[in-house]
Amino acid sequence: MPSKKVYWFPAKTYGWGWGLPSVWQGWLVYGIAFVLLVAGFFIFPPTAEPVIFQIYIWAVLLILVAICWVKGEPPRWRWGK
């Protein structure tokens, strides 16, 4: 019998999207994304290179959403349990 699929990011109870991670792999992804976002302030200072900084931040966030999309519950609008 196939085992139940374990999602890294469970769906939120209300609305669209994902909640907090349910396994360590999800927390690792969140941690790496946080470190990359903070590092962006030092690698591309927003006052010196605002466009490159914004592109970098958007890239990190889009990769995070892509990982949530692949490893999380299928996204759909939820009205509660």
mmJSON file of the N, C-alpha and C atoms, coordinates in Angstrom:
{"data_MODEL":{"atom_site":{
"group_PDB":["ATOM","ATOM","ATOM","ATOM","ATOM","ATOM","ATOM","ATOM","ATOM","ATOM","ATOM","ATOM","ATOM","ATOM","ATOM","ATOM","ATOM","ATOM","ATOM","ATOM","ATOM","ATOM","ATOM","ATOM","ATOM","ATOM","ATOM","ATOM","ATOM","ATOM","ATOM","ATOM","ATOM","ATOM","ATOM","ATOM","ATOM","ATOM","ATOM","ATOM","ATOM","ATOM","ATOM","ATOM","ATOM","ATOM","ATOM","ATOM","ATOM","ATOM","ATOM","ATOM","ATOM","ATOM","ATOM","ATOM","ATOM","ATOM","ATOM","ATOM","ATOM","ATOM","ATOM","ATOM","ATOM","ATOM","ATOM","ATOM","ATOM","ATOM","ATOM","ATOM","ATOM","ATOM","ATOM","ATOM","ATOM","ATOM","ATOM","ATOM","ATOM","ATOM","ATOM","ATOM","ATOM","ATOM","ATOM","ATOM","ATOM","ATOM","ATOM","ATOM","ATOM","ATOM","ATOM","ATOM","ATOM","ATOM","ATOM","ATOM","ATOM","ATOM","ATOM","ATOM","ATOM","ATOM","ATOM","ATOM","ATOM","ATOM","ATOM","ATOM","ATOM","ATOM","ATOM","ATOM","ATOM","ATOM","ATOM","ATOM","ATOM","ATOM","ATOM","ATOM","ATOM","ATOM","ATOM","ATOM","ATOM","ATOM","ATOM","ATOM","ATOM","ATOM","ATOM","ATOM","ATOM","ATOM","ATOM","ATOM","ATOM","ATOM","ATOM","ATOM","ATOM","ATOM","ATOM","ATOM","ATOM","ATOM","ATOM","ATOM","ATOM","ATOM","ATOM","ATOM","ATOM","ATOM","ATOM","ATOM","ATOM","ATOM","ATOM","ATOM","ATOM","ATOM","ATOM","ATOM","ATOM","ATOM","ATOM","ATOM","ATOM","ATOM","ATOM","ATOM","ATOM","ATOM","ATOM","ATOM","ATOM","ATOM","ATOM","ATOM","ATOM","ATOM","ATOM","ATOM","ATOM","ATOM","ATOM","ATOM","ATOM","ATOM","ATOM","ATOM","ATOM","ATOM","ATOM","ATOM","ATOM","ATOM","ATOM","ATOM","ATOM","ATOM","ATOM","ATOM","ATOM","ATOM","ATOM","ATOM","ATOM","ATOM","ATOM","ATOM","ATOM","ATOM","ATOM","ATOM","ATOM","ATOM","ATOM","ATOM","ATOM","ATOM","ATOM","ATOM","ATOM","ATOM","ATOM","ATOM","ATOM","ATOM","ATOM","ATOM","ATOM","ATOM","ATOM","ATOM","ATOM","ATOM","ATOM"],
"id":[1,2,3,4,5,6,7,8,9,10,11,12,13,14,15,16,17,18,19,20,21,22,23,24,25,26,27,28,29,30,31,32,33,34,35,36,37,38,39,40,41,42,43,44,45,46,47,48,49,50,51,52,53,54,55,56,57,58,59,60,61,62,63,64,65,66,67,68,69,70,71,72,73,74,75,76,77,78,79,80,81,82,83,84,85,86,87,88,89,90,91,92,93,94,95,96,97,98,99,100,101,102,103,104,105,106,107,108,109,110,111,112,113,114,115,116,117,118,119,120,121,122,123,124,125,126,127,128,129,130,131,132,133,134,135,136,137,138,139,140,141,142,143,144,145,146,147,148,149,150,151,152,153,154,155,156,157,158,159,160,161,162,163,164,165,166,167,168,169,170,171,172,173,174,175,176,177,178,179,180,181,182,183,184,185,186,187,188,189,190,191,192,193,194,195,196,197,198,199,200,201,202,203,204,205,206,207,208,209,210,211,212,213,214,215,216,217,218,219,220,221,222,223,224,225,226,227,228,229,230,231,232,233,234,235,236,237,238,239,240,241,242,243],
"type_symbol":["N","C","C","N","C","C","N","C","C","N","C","C","N","C","C","N","C","C","N","C","C","N","C","C","N","C","C","N","C","C","N","C","C","N","C","C","N","C","C","N","C","C","N","C","C","N","C","C","N","C","C","N","C","C","N","C","C","N","C","C","N","C","C","N","C","C","N","C","C","N","C","C","N","C","C","N","C","C","N","C","C","N","C","C","N","C","C","N","C","C","N","C","C","N","C","C","N","C","C","N","C","C","N","C","C","N","C","C","N","C","C","N","C","C","N","C","C","N","C","C","N","C","C","N","C","C","N","C","C","N","C","C","N","C","C","N","C","C","N","C","C","N","C","C","N","C","C","N","C","C","N","C","C","N","C","C","N","C","C","N","C","C","N","C","C","N","C","C","N","C","C","N","C","C","N","C","C","N","C","C","N","C","C","N","C","C","N","C","C","N","C","C","N","C","C","N","C","C","N","C","C","N","C","C","N","C","C","N","C","C","N","C","C","N","C","C","N","C","C","N","C","C","N","C","C","N","C","C","N","C","C","N","C","C","N","C","C","N","C","C","N","C","C"],
"label_atom_id":["N","CA","C","N","CA","C","N","CA","C","N","CA","C","N","CA","C","N","CA","C","N","CA","C","N","CA","C","N","CA","C","N","CA","C","N","CA","C","N","CA","C","N","CA","C","N","CA","C","N","CA","C","N","CA","C","N","CA","C","N","CA","C","N","CA","C","N","CA","C","N","CA","C","N","CA","C","N","CA","C","N","CA","C","N","CA","C","N","CA","C","N","CA","C","N","CA","C","N","CA","C","N","CA","C","N","CA","C","N","CA","C","N","CA","C","N","CA","C","N","CA","C","N","CA","C","N","CA","C","N","CA","C","N","CA","C","N","CA","C","N","CA","C","N","CA","C","N","CA","C","N","CA","C","N","CA","C","N","CA","C","N","CA","C","N","CA","C","N","CA","C","N","CA","C","N","CA","C","N","CA","C","N","CA","C","N","CA","C","N","CA","C","N","CA","C","N","CA","C","N","CA","C","N","CA","C","N","CA","C","N","CA","C","N","CA","C","N","CA","C","N","CA","C","N","CA","C","N","CA","C","N","CA","C","N","CA","C","N","CA","C","N","CA","C","N","CA","C","N","CA","C","N","CA","C","N","CA","C","N","CA","C","N","CA","C","N","CA","C","N","CA","C","N","CA","C","N","CA","C","N","CA","C"],
"label_alt_id":[null,null,null,null,null,null,null,null,null,null,null,null,null,null,null,null,null,null,null,null,null,null,null,null,null,null,null,null,null,null,null,null,null,null,null,null,null,null,null,null,null,null,null,null,null,null,null,null,null,null,null,null,null,null,null,null,null,null,null,null,null,null,null,null,null,null,null,null,null,null,null,null,null,null,null,null,null,null,null,null,null,null,null,null,null,null,null,null,null,null,null,null,null,null,null,null,null,null,null,null,null,null,null,null,null,null,null,null,null,null,null,null,null,null,null,null,null,null,null,null,null,null,null,null,null,null,null,null,null,null,null,null,null,null,null,null,null,null,null,null,null,null,null,null,null,null,null,null,null,null,null,null,null,null,null,null,null,null,null,null,null,null,null,null,null,null,null,null,null,null,null,null,null,null,null,null,null,null,null,null,null,null,null,null,null,null,null,null,null,null,null,null,null,null,null,null,null,null,null,null,null,null,null,null,null,null,null,null,null,null,null,null,null,null,null,null,null,null,null,null,null,null,null,null,null,null,null,null,null,null,null,null,null,null,null,null,null,null,null,null,null,null,null],
"label_comp_id":["MET","MET","MET","PRO","PRO","PRO","SER","SER","SER","LYS","LYS","LYS","LYS","LYS","LYS","VAL","VAL","VAL","TYR","TYR","TYR","TRP","TRP","TRP","PHE","PHE","PHE","PRO","PRO","PRO","ALA","ALA","ALA","LYS","LYS","LYS","THR","THR","THR","TYR","TYR","TYR","GLY","GLY","GLY","TRP","TRP","TRP","GLY","GLY","GLY","TRP","TRP","TRP","GLY","GLY","GLY","LEU","LEU","LEU","PRO","PRO","PRO","SER","SER","SER","VAL","VAL","VAL","TRP","TRP","TRP","GLN","GLN","GLN","GLY","GLY","GLY","TRP","TRP","TRP","LEU","LEU","LEU","VAL","VAL","VAL","TYR","TYR","TYR","GLY","GLY","GLY","ILE","ILE","ILE","ALA","ALA","ALA","PHE","PHE","PHE","VAL","VAL","VAL","LEU","LEU","LEU","LEU","LEU","LEU","VAL","VAL","VAL","ALA","ALA","ALA","GLY","GLY","GLY","PHE","PHE","PHE","PHE","PHE","PHE","ILE","ILE","ILE","PHE","PHE","PHE","PRO","PRO","PRO","PRO","PRO","PRO","THR","THR","THR","ALA","ALA","ALA","GLU","GLU","GLU","PRO","PRO","PRO","VAL","VAL","VAL","ILE","ILE","ILE","PHE","PHE","PHE","GLN","GLN","GLN","ILE","ILE","ILE","TYR","TYR","TYR","ILE","ILE","ILE","TRP","TRP","TRP","ALA","ALA","ALA","VAL","VAL","VAL","LEU","LEU","LEU","LEU","LEU","LEU","ILE","ILE","ILE","LEU","LEU","LEU","VAL","VAL","VAL","ALA","ALA","ALA","ILE","ILE","ILE","CYS","CYS","CYS","TRP","TRP","TRP","VAL","VAL","VAL","LYS","LYS","LYS","GLY","GLY","GLY","GLU","GLU","GLU","PRO","PRO","PRO","PRO","PRO","PRO","ARG","ARG","ARG","TRP","TRP","TRP","ARG","ARG","ARG","TRP","TRP","TRP","GLY","GLY","GLY","LYS","LYS","LYS"],
"label_asym_id":["A","A","A","A","A","A","A","A","A","A","A","A","A","A","A","A","A","A","A","A","A","A","A","A","A","A","A","A","A","A","A","A","A","A","A","A","A","A","A","A","A","A","A","A","A","A","A","A","A","A","A","A","A","A","A","A","A","A","A","A","A","A","A","A","A","A","A","A","A","A","A","A","A","A","A","A","A","A","A","A","A","A","A","A","A","A","A","A","A","A","A","A","A","A","A","A","A","A","A","A","A","A","A","A","A","A","A","A","A","A","A","A","A","A","A","A","A","A","A","A","A","A","A","A","A","A","A","A","A","A","A","A","A","A","A","A","A","A","A","A","A","A","A","A","A","A","A","A","A","A","A","A","A","A","A","A","A","A","A","A","A","A","A","A","A","A","A","A","A","A","A","A","A","A","A","A","A","A","A","A","A","A","A","A","A","A","A","A","A","A","A","A","A","A","A","A","A","A","A","A","A","A","A","A","A","A","A","A","A","A","A","A","A","A","A","A","A","A","A","A","A","A","A","A","A","A","A","A","A","A","A","A","A","A","A","A","A","A","A","A","A","A","A"],
"label_entity_id":["1","1","1","1","1","1","1","1","1","1","1","1","1","1","1","1","1","1","1","1","1","1","1","1","1","1","1","1","1","1","1","1","1","1","1","1","1","1","1","1","1","1","1","1","1","1","1","1","1","1","1","1","1","1","1","1","1","1","1","1","1","1","1","1","1","1","1","1","1","1","1","1","1","1","1","1","1","1","1","1","1","1","1","1","1","1","1","1","1","1","1","1","1","1","1","1","1","1","1","1","1","1","1","1","1","1","1","1","1","1","1","1","1","1","1","1","1","1","1","1","1","1","1","1","1","1","1","1","1","1","1","1","1","1","1","1","1","1","1","1","1","1","1","1","1","1","1","1","1","1","1","1","1","1","1","1","1","1","1","1","1","1","1","1","1","1","1","1","1","1","1","1","1","1","1","1","1","1","1","1","1","1","1","1","1","1","1","1","1","1","1","1","1","1","1","1","1","1","1","1","1","1","1","1","1","1","1","1","1","1","1","1","1","1","1","1","1","1","1","1","1","1","1","1","1","1","1","1","1","1","1","1","1","1","1","1","1","1","1","1","1","1","1"],
"label_seq_id":[1,1,1,2,2,2,3,3,3,4,4,4,5,5,5,6,6,6,7,7,7,8,8,8,9,9,9,10,10,10,11,11,11,12,12,12,13,13,13,14,14,14,15,15,15,16,16,16,17,17,17,18,18,18,19,19,19,20,20,20,21,21,21,22,22,22,23,23,23,24,24,24,25,25,25,26,26,26,27,27,27,28,28,28,29,29,29,30,30,30,31,31,31,32,32,32,33,33,33,34,34,34,35,35,35,36,36,36,37,37,37,38,38,38,39,39,39,40,40,40,41,41,41,42,42,42,43,43,43,44,44,44,45,45,45,46,46,46,47,47,47,48,48,48,49,49,49,50,50,50,51,51,51,52,52,52,53,53,53,54,54,54,55,55,55,56,56,56,57,57,57,58,58,58,59,59,59,60,60,60,61,61,61,62,62,62,63,63,63,64,64,64,65,65,65,66,66,66,67,67,67,68,68,68,69,69,69,70,70,70,71,71,71,72,72,72,73,73,73,74,74,74,75,75,75,76,76,76,77,77,77,78,78,78,79,79,79,80,80,80,81,81,81],
"pdbx_PDB_ins_code":[null,null,null,null,null,null,null,null,null,null,null,null,null,null,null,null,null,null,null,null,null,null,null,null,null,null,null,null,null,null,null,null,null,null,null,null,null,null,null,null,null,null,null,null,null,null,null,null,null,null,null,null,null,null,null,null,null,null,null,null,null,null,null,null,null,null,null,null,null,null,null,null,null,null,null,null,null,null,null,null,null,null,null,null,null,null,null,null,null,null,null,null,null,null,null,null,null,null,null,null,null,null,null,null,null,null,null,null,null,null,null,null,null,null,null,null,null,null,null,null,null,null,null,null,null,null,null,null,null,null,null,null,null,null,null,null,null,null,null,null,null,null,null,null,null,null,null,null,null,null,null,null,null,null,null,null,null,null,null,null,null,null,null,null,null,null,null,null,null,null,null,null,null,null,null,null,null,null,null,null,null,null,null,null,null,null,null,null,null,null,null,null,null,null,null,null,null,null,null,null,null,null,null,null,null,null,null,null,null,null,null,null,null,null,null,null,null,null,null,null,null,null,null,null,null,null,null,null,null,null,null,null,null,null,null,null,null,null,null,null,null,null,null],
"Cartn_x":[0.829,0.0,0.872,0.478,1.258,1.068,2.175,2.08,1.559,1.018,0.472,1.608,1.406,2.431,2.606,3.855,4.156,4.514,3.726,3.98,4.897,5.851,6.739,5.982,5.056,4.312,2.818,2.137,0.693,-0.056,-1.243,-2.063,-2.561,-2.756,-3.358,-4.822,-5.358,-6.761,-7.69,-7.339,-8.149,-7.303,-7.882,-7.178,-6.425,-5.488,-4.719,-3.266,-2.61,-1.186,-0.851,0.345,0.876,1.157,1.078,1.374,2.821,3.077,4.426,4.787,6.064,6.491,6.107,5.905,5.547,6.677,7.74,8.898,10.174,11.277,12.527,13.011,12.714,13.154,12.531,11.277,10.618,11.234,11.556,12.21,13.59,14.285,15.593,15.451,14.443,14.195,13.895,13.041,12.746,14.009,14.837,16.068,17.034,17.203,18.089,17.556,16.253,15.663,15.888,15.727,15.946,17.394,18.337,19.759,20.061,19.514,19.75,19.145,17.965,17.344,18.162,18.639,19.468,20.799,21.388,22.667,22.537,21.362,21.148,21.392,21.117,21.362,22.849,23.688,25.13,25.799,25.286,25.871,25.504,24.239,23.742,23.08,23.838,23.226,22.107,20.92,19.78,19.999,20.822,21.064,22.032,22.949,23.943,23.45,22.768,22.313,20.848,19.918,18.518,17.887,18.21,17.581,18.098,19.4,19.977,19.489,19.41,18.903,17.472,16.625,15.23,15.129,15.921,15.921,16.348,17.37,17.858,16.769,16.121,15.071,13.919,13.491,12.414,12.817,14.065,14.533,14.475,14.951,14.911,13.465,12.579,11.18,10.478,10.776,10.164,10.642,11.915,12.425,11.749,11.551,10.86,9.429,8.719,7.347,7.34,8.319,8.396,8.606,9.465,9.688,8.414,7.74,6.468,5.439,5.413,4.456,4.705,5.989,6.339,6.206,6.647,6.709,5.543,4.646,3.519,2.228,1.183,-0.134,-0.554,-1.333,-1.787,-2.53,-2.161,-2.795,-4.223,-5.093,-6.47,-7.035,-8.105,-8.726,-9.412,-9.181,-9.768,-10.598,-11.756,-12.674,-12.681,-11.731,-11.688,-11.957,-12.009,-12.185,-13.625],
"Cartn_y":[-1.184,0.0,1.246,2.249,3.485,4.213,4.734,5.484,6.892,7.51,8.857,9.831,10.715,11.682,12.7,12.934,13.907,15.224,16.236,17.556,18.333,19.04,19.883,21.1,21.588,22.804,22.514,22.357,22.114,23.381,23.18,24.318,25.098,26.398,27.225,26.823,27.05,26.719,27.661,28.928,29.935,30.631,30.834,31.554,30.634,31.227,30.512,30.497,29.373,29.317,28.273,28.416,27.416,28.028,27.179,27.603,27.307,27.189,26.882,25.444,25.169,23.815,22.78,21.549,20.469,19.465,19.583,18.688,19.522,18.89,19.633,20.167,19.475,19.942,21.293,21.474,22.755,23.863,23.557,24.56,24.903,23.915,24.181,25.121,24.891,25.77,27.187,27.331,28.66,29.316,28.54,29.082,29.563,28.769,29.165,30.414,30.468,31.659,32.888,32.744,33.87,34.348,33.408,33.774,34.467,33.964,34.593,35.991,36.17,37.497,38.491,38.077,38.964,39.239,38.21,38.392,39.371,39.447,40.374,41.82,42.165,43.531,43.86,42.863,43.085,42.892,41.951,41.695,42.802,43.177,44.239,45.317,46.254,47.282,48.019,48.098,48.71,50.176,50.872,52.283,52.441,51.487,51.582,50.954,49.81,49.078,48.659,49.599,49.254,48.279,48.396,47.516,46.091,45.937,44.597,43.971,44.783,44.297,43.787,44.535,44.126,42.858,42.756,41.54,40.337,40.517,39.437,38.986,39.932,39.597,38.865,39.366,38.705,37.292,37.1,35.773,34.795,35.228,34.36,34.009,34.992,34.738,33.844,34.03,33.176,31.732,31.546,30.19,29.567,30.36,29.859,29.44,30.244,29.899,28.654,28.525,27.34,26.075,26.156,24.995,24.674,25.686,25.462,24.836,25.266,24.741,23.257,22.885,21.5,20.594,21.062,20.222,20.428,21.352,21.609,21.006,21.141,20.69,21.491,20.894,21.644,22.915,24.048,25.301,25.429,25.895,26.228,27.083,27.764,28.61,27.727,28.011,27.215,28.12,27.613,28.375,27.869,27.072,26.503,25.018,24.414,22.955,22.547],
"Cartn_z":[0.0,0.0,0.0,-0.751,-0.726,0.604,1.109,2.363,2.085,3.124,2.979,2.695,1.739,1.371,2.492,2.873,3.921,3.248,3.521,2.963,3.898,3.324,4.128,4.633,3.824,4.147,4.055,5.195,5.144,4.732,4.23,3.803,5.01,4.804,5.848,6.009,7.2,7.444,6.7,6.672,5.989,4.933,3.759,2.708,1.772,1.047,0.042,0.473,0.338,0.64,1.683,2.24,3.151,4.509,5.515,6.876,7.237,8.522,8.984,8.626,8.434,8.06,9.115,8.651,9.563,9.748,8.976,9.094,9.082,9.479,9.596,8.256,7.16,5.849,5.512,5.873,5.641,6.464,7.725,8.571,8.026,7.474,6.865,5.671,4.845,3.696,4.172,5.19,5.74,6.289,6.98,7.546,6.485,5.432,4.333,3.65,3.426,2.798,3.669,4.986,5.899,5.835,5.866,5.794,4.471,3.374,2.069,2.005,2.589,2.589,3.406,4.566,5.393,4.708,4.096,3.403,2.248,1.647,0.542,0.927,2.179,2.644,2.663,2.864,2.92,1.561,0.771,-0.55,-1.529,-1.532,-2.417,-1.561,-1.014,-0.158,-0.899,-0.289,-0.979,-1.332,-0.568,-0.885,-2.042,-2.211,-3.281,-4.582,-4.471,-5.658,-5.48,-5.557,-5.256,-6.248,-7.514,-8.514,-8.365,-8.225,-8.061,-6.755,-5.705,-4.422,-4.573,-5.249,-5.422,-6.269,-7.316,-8.139,-7.311,-6.479,-5.618,-4.639,-3.979,-3.007,-3.694,-4.854,-5.596,-6.007,-6.411,-6.815,-5.642,-4.473,-3.29,-2.94,-2.96,-2.609,-3.629,-4.906,-5.933,-5.811,-5.476,-5.263,-4.044,-2.984,-1.793,-2.131,-2.88,-3.274,-4.158,-5.048,-5.908,-5.076,-4.061,-3.197,-2.417,-1.914,-1.207,-2.135,-3.37,-4.351,-4.621,-4.748,-5.065,-3.843,-2.682,-1.489,-0.52,-0.82,0.07,-0.452,0.366,-0.079,-1.299,-2.188,-3.365,-2.947,-3.534,-3.124,-3.655,-2.803,-3.173,-2.053,-2.328,-1.32,-0.284,0.983,2.064,2.972,3.378,4.222,5.652,6.035,7.386,7.333,8.496,8.543,8.471],
"occupancy":[1.0,1.0,1.0,1.0,1.0,1.0,1.0,1.0,1.0,1.0,1.0,1.0,1.0,1.0,1.0,1.0,1.0,1.0,1.0,1.0,1.0,1.0,1.0,1.0,1.0,1.0,1.0,1.0,1.0,1.0,1.0,1.0,1.0,1.0,1.0,1.0,1.0,1.0,1.0,1.0,1.0,1.0,1.0,1.0,1.0,1.0,1.0,1.0,1.0,1.0,1.0,1.0,1.0,1.0,1.0,1.0,1.0,1.0,1.0,1.0,1.0,1.0,1.0,1.0,1.0,1.0,1.0,1.0,1.0,1.0,1.0,1.0,1.0,1.0,1.0,1.0,1.0,1.0,1.0,1.0,1.0,1.0,1.0,1.0,1.0,1.0,1.0,1.0,1.0,1.0,1.0,1.0,1.0,1.0,1.0,1.0,1.0,1.0,1.0,1.0,1.0,1.0,1.0,1.0,1.0,1.0,1.0,1.0,1.0,1.0,1.0,1.0,1.0,1.0,1.0,1.0,1.0,1.0,1.0,1.0,1.0,1.0,1.0,1.0,1.0,1.0,1.0,1.0,1.0,1.0,1.0,1.0,1.0,1.0,1.0,1.0,1.0,1.0,1.0,1.0,1.0,1.0,1.0,1.0,1.0,1.0,1.0,1.0,1.0,1.0,1.0,1.0,1.0,1.0,1.0,1.0,1.0,1.0,1.0,1.0,1.0,1.0,1.0,1.0,1.0,1.0,1.0,1.0,1.0,1.0,1.0,1.0,1.0,1.0,1.0,1.0,1.0,1.0,1.0,1.0,1.0,1.0,1.0,1.0,1.0,1.0,1.0,1.0,1.0,1.0,1.0,1.0,1.0,1.0,1.0,1.0,1.0,1.0,1.0,1.0,1.0,1.0,1.0,1.0,1.0,1.0,1.0,1.0,1.0,1.0,1.0,1.0,1.0,1.0,1.0,1.0,1.0,1.0,1.0,1.0,1.0,1.0,1.0,1.0,1.0,1.0,1.0,1.0,1.0,1.0,1.0,1.0,1.0,1.0,1.0,1.0,1.0,1.0,1.0,1.0,1.0,1.0,1.0],
"B_iso_or_equiv":[0.0,0.0,0.0,0.0,0.0,0.0,0.0,0.0,0.0,0.0,0.0,0.0,0.0,0.0,0.0,0.0,0.0,0.0,0.0,0.0,0.0,0.0,0.0,0.0,0.0,0.0,0.0,0.0,0.0,0.0,0.0,0.0,0.0,0.0,0.0,0.0,0.0,0.0,0.0,0.0,0.0,0.0,0.0,0.0,0.0,0.0,0.0,0.0,0.0,0.0,0.0,0.0,0.0,0.0,0.0,0.0,0.0,0.0,0.0,0.0,0.0,0.0,0.0,0.0,0.0,0.0,0.0,0.0,0.0,0.0,0.0,0.0,0.0,0.0,0.0,0.0,0.0,0.0,0.0,0.0,0.0,0.0,0.0,0.0,0.0,0.0,0.0,0.0,0.0,0.0,0.0,0.0,0.0,0.0,0.0,0.0,0.0,0.0,0.0,0.0,0.0,0.0,0.0,0.0,0.0,0.0,0.0,0.0,0.0,0.0,0.0,0.0,0.0,0.0,0.0,0.0,0.0,0.0,0.0,0.0,0.0,0.0,0.0,0.0,0.0,0.0,0.0,0.0,0.0,0.0,0.0,0.0,0.0,0.0,0.0,0.0,0.0,0.0,0.0,0.0,0.0,0.0,0.0,0.0,0.0,0.0,0.0,0.0,0.0,0.0,0.0,0.0,0.0,0.0,0.0,0.0,0.0,0.0,0.0,0.0,0.0,0.0,0.0,0.0,0.0,0.0,0.0,0.0,0.0,0.0,0.0,0.0,0.0,0.0,0.0,0.0,0.0,0.0,0.0,0.0,0.0,0.0,0.0,0.0,0.0,0.0,0.0,0.0,0.0,0.0,0.0,0.0,0.0,0.0,0.0,0.0,0.0,0.0,0.0,0.0,0.0,0.0,0.0,0.0,0.0,0.0,0.0,0.0,0.0,0.0,0.0,0.0,0.0,0.0,0.0,0.0,0.0,0.0,0.0,0.0,0.0,0.0,0.0,0.0,0.0,0.0,0.0,0.0,0.0,0.0,0.0,0.0,0.0,0.0,0.0,0.0,0.0,0.0,0.0,0.0,0.0,0.0,0.0],
"pdbx_formal_charge":[null,null,null,null,null,null,null,null,null,null,null,null,null,null,null,null,null,null,null,null,null,null,null,null,null,null,null,null,null,null,null,null,null,null,null,null,null,null,null,null,null,null,null,null,null,null,null,null,null,null,null,null,null,null,null,null,null,null,null,null,null,null,null,null,null,null,null,null,null,null,null,null,null,null,null,null,null,null,null,null,null,null,null,null,null,null,null,null,null,null,null,null,null,null,null,null,null,null,null,null,null,null,null,null,null,null,null,null,null,null,null,null,null,null,null,null,null,null,null,null,null,null,null,null,null,null,null,null,null,null,null,null,null,null,null,null,null,null,null,null,null,null,null,null,null,null,null,null,null,null,null,null,null,null,null,null,null,null,null,null,null,null,null,null,null,null,null,null,null,null,null,null,null,null,null,null,null,null,null,null,null,null,null,null,null,null,null,null,null,null,null,null,null,null,null,null,null,null,null,null,null,null,null,null,null,null,null,null,null,null,null,null,null,null,null,null,null,null,null,null,null,null,null,null,null,null,null,null,null,null,null,null,null,null,null,null,null,null,null,null,null,null,null],
"auth_seq_id":[1,1,1,2,2,2,3,3,3,4,4,4,5,5,5,6,6,6,7,7,7,8,8,8,9,9,9,10,10,10,11,11,11,12,12,12,13,13,13,14,14,14,15,15,15,16,16,16,17,17,17,18,18,18,19,19,19,20,20,20,21,21,21,22,22,22,23,23,23,24,24,24,25,25,25,26,26,26,27,27,27,28,28,28,29,29,29,30,30,30,31,31,31,32,32,32,33,33,33,34,34,34,35,35,35,36,36,36,37,37,37,38,38,38,39,39,39,40,40,40,41,41,41,42,42,42,43,43,43,44,44,44,45,45,45,46,46,46,47,47,47,48,48,48,49,49,49,50,50,50,51,51,51,52,52,52,53,53,53,54,54,54,55,55,55,56,56,56,57,57,57,58,58,58,59,59,59,60,60,60,61,61,61,62,62,62,63,63,63,64,64,64,65,65,65,66,66,66,67,67,67,68,68,68,69,69,69,70,70,70,71,71,71,72,72,72,73,73,73,74,74,74,75,75,75,76,76,76,77,77,77,78,78,78,79,79,79,80,80,80,81,81,81],
"auth_comp_id":["MET","MET","MET","PRO","PRO","PRO","SER","SER","SER","LYS","LYS","LYS","LYS","LYS","LYS","VAL","VAL","VAL","TYR","TYR","TYR","TRP","TRP","TRP","PHE","PHE","PHE","PRO","PRO","PRO","ALA","ALA","ALA","LYS","LYS","LYS","THR","THR","THR","TYR","TYR","TYR","GLY","GLY","GLY","TRP","TRP","TRP","GLY","GLY","GLY","TRP","TRP","TRP","GLY","GLY","GLY","LEU","LEU","LEU","PRO","PRO","PRO","SER","SER","SER","VAL","VAL","VAL","TRP","TRP","TRP","GLN","GLN","GLN","GLY","GLY","GLY","TRP","TRP","TRP","LEU","LEU","LEU","VAL","VAL","VAL","TYR","TYR","TYR","GLY","GLY","GLY","ILE","ILE","ILE","ALA","ALA","ALA","PHE","PHE","PHE","VAL","VAL","VAL","LEU","LEU","LEU","LEU","LEU","LEU","VAL","VAL","VAL","ALA","ALA","ALA","GLY","GLY","GLY","PHE","PHE","PHE","PHE","PHE","PHE","ILE","ILE","ILE","PHE","PHE","PHE","PRO","PRO","PRO","PRO","PRO","PRO","THR","THR","THR","ALA","ALA","ALA","GLU","GLU","GLU","PRO","PRO","PRO","VAL","VAL","VAL","ILE","ILE","ILE","PHE","PHE","PHE","GLN","GLN","GLN","ILE","ILE","ILE","TYR","TYR","TYR","ILE","ILE","ILE","TRP","TRP","TRP","ALA","ALA","ALA","VAL","VAL","VAL","LEU","LEU","LEU","LEU","LEU","LEU","ILE","ILE","ILE","LEU","LEU","LEU","VAL","VAL","VAL","ALA","ALA","ALA","ILE","ILE","ILE","CYS","CYS","CYS","TRP","TRP","TRP","VAL","VAL","VAL","LYS","LYS","LYS","GLY","GLY","GLY","GLU","GLU","GLU","PRO","PRO","PRO","PRO","PRO","PRO","ARG","ARG","ARG","TRP","TRP","TRP","ARG","ARG","ARG","TRP","TRP","TRP","GLY","GLY","GLY","LYS","LYS","LYS"],
"auth_asym_id":["A","A","A","A","A","A","A","A","A","A","A","A","A","A","A","A","A","A","A","A","A","A","A","A","A","A","A","A","A","A","A","A","A","A","A","A","A","A","A","A","A","A","A","A","A","A","A","A","A","A","A","A","A","A","A","A","A","A","A","A","A","A","A","A","A","A","A","A","A","A","A","A","A","A","A","A","A","A","A","A","A","A","A","A","A","A","A","A","A","A","A","A","A","A","A","A","A","A","A","A","A","A","A","A","A","A","A","A","A","A","A","A","A","A","A","A","A","A","A","A","A","A","A","A","A","A","A","A","A","A","A","A","A","A","A","A","A","A","A","A","A","A","A","A","A","A","A","A","A","A","A","A","A","A","A","A","A","A","A","A","A","A","A","A","A","A","A","A","A","A","A","A","A","A","A","A","A","A","A","A","A","A","A","A","A","A","A","A","A","A","A","A","A","A","A","A","A","A","A","A","A","A","A","A","A","A","A","A","A","A","A","A","A","A","A","A","A","A","A","A","A","A","A","A","A","A","A","A","A","A","A","A","A","A","A","A","A","A","A","A","A","A","A"],
"auth_atom_id":["N","CA","C","N","CA","C","N","CA","C","N","CA","C","N","CA","C","N","CA","C","N","CA","C","N","CA","C","N","CA","C","N","CA","C","N","CA","C","N","CA","C","N","CA","C","N","CA","C","N","CA","C","N","CA","C","N","CA","C","N","CA","C","N","CA","C","N","CA","C","N","CA","C","N","CA","C","N","CA","C","N","CA","C","N","CA","C","N","CA","C","N","CA","C","N","CA","C","N","CA","C","N","CA","C","N","CA","C","N","CA","C","N","CA","C","N","CA","C","N","CA","C","N","CA","C","N","CA","C","N","CA","C","N","CA","C","N","CA","C","N","CA","C","N","CA","C","N","CA","C","N","CA","C","N","CA","C","N","CA","C","N","CA","C","N","CA","C","N","CA","C","N","CA","C","N","CA","C","N","CA","C","N","CA","C","N","CA","C","N","CA","C","N","CA","C","N","CA","C","N","CA","C","N","CA","C","N","CA","C","N","CA","C","N","CA","C","N","CA","C","N","CA","C","N","CA","C","N","CA","C","N","CA","C","N","CA","C","N","CA","C","N","CA","C","N","CA","C","N","CA","C","N","CA","C","N","CA","C","N","CA","C","N","CA","C","N","CA","C","N","CA","C","N","CA","C","N","CA","C","N","CA","C"],
"pdbx_PDB_model_num":[1,1,1,1,1,1,1,1,1,1,1,1,1,1,1,1,1,1,1,1,1,1,1,1,1,1,1,1,1,1,1,1,1,1,1,1,1,1,1,1,1,1,1,1,1,1,1,1,1,1,1,1,1,1,1,1,1,1,1,1,1,1,1,1,1,1,1,1,1,1,1,1,1,1,1,1,1,1,1,1,1,1,1,1,1,1,1,1,1,1,1,1,1,1,1,1,1,1,1,1,1,1,1,1,1,1,1,1,1,1,1,1,1,1,1,1,1,1,1,1,1,1,1,1,1,1,1,1,1,1,1,1,1,1,1,1,1,1,1,1,1,1,1,1,1,1,1,1,1,1,1,1,1,1,1,1,1,1,1,1,1,1,1,1,1,1,1,1,1,1,1,1,1,1,1,1,1,1,1,1,1,1,1,1,1,1,1,1,1,1,1,1,1,1,1,1,1,1,1,1,1,1,1,1,1,1,1,1,1,1,1,1,1,1,1,1,1,1,1,1,1,1,1,1,1,1,1,1,1,1,1,1,1,1,1,1,1,1,1,1,1,1,1]
}}}
